[in-house]
Amino acid sequence: MEKTTTTPQPVCAQESLALLNCVAAVPYDRDRCLALVDALRDCITQKVLLTSLLFASPSLLKELSVLDTT
């Protein structure tokens, strides 16, 4: 029997792909692309920084009530 594995999706992959497609589009819509840059940046700050904090200091996250301790 063949075993299948799933590859995890990279962090903020959808936002990155949307920005790449916007930049490559003709005609180039600068305002739309800038909005997508902001969306990617928001994703990175939420997911990547939160993950970094989790590994750096789990007790800090508990104090900030970011983690569900139930």
Summary of the structure (lengths in Angstrom):
residues: 70
radius of gyration: 17.4
end to end distance: 39.3
largest distance: 50.8
contacts: 132
relative contact order: 0.12
helix: 64%
strand: 0%
